[in-house]
Amino acid sequence: MNIQLDQVNQKAVWVAHSLFNRNKVSGSSANLSFRCDGKIYITASGTCFGILKDSDFAVMDLEGNPLTDLRPSKEFPIHLSLYRKSADIGAVIHTHSTYSVLWSFYPAENECDCVPEYTPYLKMKVGSVGLIPYEKPGTKELFQVFEDRLQLSDAFLLKQHGPIVCGKNIMDAFFGLEELEESCRIAWEQRS
């Protein structure tokens, strides 16, 4: 038994349940992943954060080769791109949280940093937030436009889709996602 993997897995499940129980995700419309022992653990296709179990993670290597029979979330290429971007990235969370999606409709003054810095915590916990033009979820077109803008920002809003936040570990990514959603709420209320 890998104690480190068990601990990270438990935190990932807690994060998923917390997001679901507070209406930050619904149905099976979110995914998360973490890196452990050179492998990527990502929520399996069709999983629901509300009932996620530690056995609901597909495992793959950094090349995207499956290491288990579970099929990964269809957006796994985005997660892999982020892990390849930096060895310091240990977790990625993608949701369809309300205010982040709403803010993605607002015309961006700067597509490499599209969320206003109304509080200091957005930059401290997340960094710059890039706006990714709309492409249908799970498509090669989405993965390509994401890859094209990968180096320009620290976190991302997929237009009409939702946020993607990474961190050094699952809790770091979770705190960043929470800060991004709150910043988008403040921005939306300031502008509307």
C-alpha positions as a Python dict, from the first residue, in 0.01 Angstrom:
ca = {
    (1, 'M'): (0, 0, 0),
    (2, 'N'): (134, 345, -98),
    (3, 'I'): (68, 574, 198),
    (4, 'Q'): (142, 892, 0),
    (5, 'L'): (-99, 791, -279),
    (6, 'D'): (-367, 705, -24),
    (7, 'Q'): (-334, 1046, 145),
    (8, 'V'): (-346, 1241, -182),
    (9, 'N'): (-638, 1031, -303),
    (10, 'Q'): (-834, 1102, 17),
    (11, 'K'): (-775, 1477, -21),
    (12, 'A'): (-883, 1465, -387),
    (13, 'V'): (-1206, 1287, -291),
    (14, 'W'): (-1266, 1543, -14),
    (15, 'V'): (-1213, 1831, -261),
    (16, 'A'): (-1459, 1674, -506),
    (17, 'H'): (-1724, 1624, -236),
    (18, 'S'): (-1673, 1977, -102),
    (19, 'L'): (-1718, 2133, -447),
    (20, 'F'): (-2028, 1924, -516),
    (21, 'N'): (-2189, 1982, -177),
    (22, 'R'): (-2150, 2359, -217),
    (23, 'N'): (-2298, 2364, -571),
    (24, 'K'): (-1967, 2451, -741),
    (25, 'V'): (-2015, 2151, -972),
    (26, 'S'): (-2314, 1947, -1083),
    (27, 'G'): (-2370, 1608, -1237),
    (28, 'S'): (-2057, 1473, -1403),
    (29, 'S'): (-1941, 1807, -1542),
    (30, 'A'): (-1608, 1843, -1363),
    (31, 'N'): (-1274, 1667, -1354),
    (32, 'L'): (-962, 1673, -1144),
    (33, 'S'): (-626, 1505, -1146),
    (34, 'F'): (-308, 1476, -943),
    (35, 'R'): (44, 1353, -998),
    (36, 'C'): (195, 1084, -775),
    (37, 'D'): (504, 866, -829),
    (38, 'G'): (538, 973, -1192),
    (39, 'K'): (179, 880, -1277),
    (40, 'I'): (-130, 1092, -1339),
    (41, 'Y'): (-451, 1002, -1154),
    (42, 'I'): (-755, 1162, -1318),
    (43, 'T'): (-1125, 1126, -1253),
    (44, 'A'): (-1269, 861, -1479),
    (45, 'S'): (-1513, 952, -1755),
    (46, 'G'): (-1868, 1006, -1627),
    (47, 'T'): (-1778, 1028, -1259),
    (48, 'C'): (-1975, 1259, -1028),
    (49, 'F'): (-1789, 1465, -767),
    (50, 'G'): (-2077, 1413, -523),
    (51, 'I'): (-2021, 1038, -496),
    (52, 'L'): (-1656, 1015, -607),
    (53, 'K'): (-1461, 728, -450),
    (54, 'D'): (-1086, 669, -436),
    (55, 'S'): (-1132, 389, -690),
    (56, 'D'): (-1281, 632, -949),
    (57, 'F'): (-947, 750, -1088),
    (58, 'A'): (-803, 639, -1419),
    (59, 'V'): (-424, 618, -1416),
    (60, 'M'): (-194, 716, -1702),
    (61, 'D'): (163, 811, -1769),
    (62, 'L'): (272, 1157, -1887),
    (63, 'E'): (241, 1044, -2248),
    (64, 'G'): (-128, 967, -2195),
    (65, 'N'): (-87, 590, -2205),
    (66, 'P'): (-350, 419, -1988),
    (67, 'L'): (-224, 217, -1692),
    (68, 'T'): (-568, 94, -1578),
    (69, 'D'): (-892, -15, -1745),
    (70, 'L'): (-1084, 298, -1638),
    (71, 'R'): (-1138, 551, -1917),
    (72, 'P'): (-1012, 900, -1816),
    (73, 'S'): (-1212, 1220, -1846),
    (74, 'K'): (-1233, 1326, -2209),
    (75, 'E'): (-1045, 1644, -2118),
    (76, 'F'): (-733, 1458, -2001),
    (77, 'P'): (-518, 1621, -2275),
    (78, 'I'): (-561, 1958, -2100),
    (79, 'H'): (-439, 1805, -1773),
    (80, 'L'): (-140, 1643, -1947),
    (81, 'S'): (-48, 1975, -2111),
    (82, 'L'): (-33, 2142, -1771),
    (83, 'Y'): (179, 1864, -1616),
    (84, 'R'): (421, 1890, -1909),
    (85, 'K'): (434, 2268, -1866),
    (86, 'S'): (599, 2243, -1524),
    (87, 'A'): (726, 1972, -1292),
    (88, 'D'): (598, 2193, -1007),
    (89, 'I'): (236, 2128, -1107),
    (90, 'G'): (102, 1845, -893),
    (91, 'A'): (-275, 1881, -942),
    (92, 'V'): (-533, 2024, -1183),
    (93, 'I'): (-902, 2101, -1125),
    (94, 'H'): (-1159, 2192, -1391),
    (95, 'T'): (-1517, 2285, -1304),
    (96, 'H'): (-1811, 2465, -1462),
    (97, 'S'): (-1861, 2696, -1163),
    (98, 'T'): (-2122, 2964, -1216),
    (99, 'Y'): (-1936, 3294, -1179),
    (100, 'S'): (-1630, 3177, -1369),
    (101, 'V'): (-1853, 3073, -1660),
    (102, 'L'): (-2047, 3401, -1641),
    (103, 'W'): (-1725, 3603, -1641),
    (104, 'S'): (-1598, 3414, -1946),
    (105, 'F'): (-1876, 3582, -2150),
    (106, 'Y'): (-1755, 3931, -2055),
    (107, 'P'): (-1528, 4091, -2319),
    (108, 'A'): (-1169, 4060, -2197),
    (109, 'E'): (-943, 4365, -2203),
    (110, 'N'): (-645, 4130, -2180),
    (111, 'E'): (-697, 3768, -2286),
    (112, 'C'): (-376, 3662, -2105),
    (113, 'D'): (-509, 3799, -1775),
    (114, 'C'): (-885, 3838, -1802),
    (115, 'V'): (-1000, 3855, -1437),
    (116, 'P'): (-964, 4192, -1258),
    (117, 'E'): (-750, 4199, -948),
    (118, 'Y'): (-1007, 4336, -702),
    (119, 'T'): (-840, 4158, -411),
    (120, 'P'): (-469, 4072, -373),
    (121, 'Y'): (-544, 3703, -331),
    (122, 'L'): (-613, 3625, -697),
    (123, 'K'): (-253, 3700, -795),
    (124, 'M'): (-115, 3545, -474),
    (125, 'K'): (-301, 3214, -506),
    (126, 'V'): (-362, 3182, -880),
    (127, 'G'): (-156, 3426, -1086),
    (128, 'S'): (-272, 3538, -1428),
    (129, 'V'): (-591, 3391, -1575),
    (130, 'G'): (-601, 3347, -1952),
    (131, 'L'): (-921, 3336, -2157),
    (132, 'I'): (-937, 3041, -2398),
    (133, 'P'): (-1166, 3097, -2701),
    (134, 'Y'): (-1468, 2871, -2723),
    (135, 'E'): (-1430, 2529, -2878),
    (136, 'K'): (-1656, 2232, -2814),
    (137, 'P'): (-1558, 2045, -2493),
    (138, 'G'): (-1338, 1739, -2538),
    (139, 'T'): (-1237, 1820, -2897),
    (140, 'K'): (-899, 1837, -3070),
    (141, 'E'): (-978, 2200, -3151),
    (142, 'L'): (-1013, 2283, -2781),
    (143, 'F'): (-693, 2101, -2694),
    (144, 'Q'): (-505, 2283, -2971),
    (145, 'V'): (-622, 2634, -2875),
    (146, 'F'): (-542, 2551, -2510),
    (147, 'E'): (-195, 2429, -2605),
    (148, 'D'): (-137, 2745, -2811),
    (149, 'R'): (-202, 2965, -2506),
    (150, 'L'): (-57, 2738, -2237),
    (151, 'Q'): (257, 2942, -2173),
    (152, 'L'): (78, 3279, -2158),
    (153, 'S'): (-106, 3240, -1824),
    (154, 'D'): (-106, 3051, -1494),
    (155, 'A'): (-474, 2947, -1487),
    (156, 'F'): (-745, 2957, -1749),
    (157, 'L'): (-1111, 3028, -1821),
    (158, 'L'): (-1249, 2823, -2107),
    (159, 'K'): (-1501, 3057, -2270),
    (160, 'Q'): (-1861, 2941, -2206),
    (161, 'H'): (-1720, 2638, -2026),
    (162, 'G'): (-1533, 2697, -1699),
    (163, 'P'): (-1209, 2743, -1506),
    (164, 'I'): (-895, 2531, -1503),
    (165, 'V'): (-661, 2584, -1209),
    (166, 'C'): (-344, 2397, -1123),
    (167, 'G'): (-133, 2389, -809),
    (168, 'K'): (163, 2221, -646),
    (169, 'N'): (-82, 1978, -483),
    (170, 'I'): (-455, 1912, -475),
    (171, 'M'): (-525, 2150, -185),
    (172, 'D'): (-324, 2428, -351),
    (173, 'A'): (-527, 2383, -671),
    (174, 'F'): (-851, 2377, -467),
    (175, 'F'): (-766, 2702, -286),
    (176, 'G'): (-677, 2862, -619),
    (177, 'L'): (-1003, 2748, -777),
    (178, 'E'): (-1200, 2888, -483),
    (179, 'E'): (-1017, 3222, -513),
    (180, 'L'): (-1076, 3238, -888),
    (181, 'E'): (-1448, 3170, -849),
    (182, 'E'): (-1479, 3434, -576),
    (183, 'S'): (-1284, 3685, -787),
    (184, 'C'): (-1514, 3619, -1082),
    (185, 'R'): (-1816, 3671, -854),
    (186, 'I'): (-1681, 4006, -735),
    (187, 'A'): (-1592, 4108, -1092),
    (188, 'W'): (-1938, 4011, -1219),
    (189, 'E'): (-2113, 4205, -942),
    (190, 'Q'): (-1889, 4510, -997),
    (191, 'R'): (-1961, 4522, -1370),
    (192, 'S'): (-2329, 4427, -1378),
}
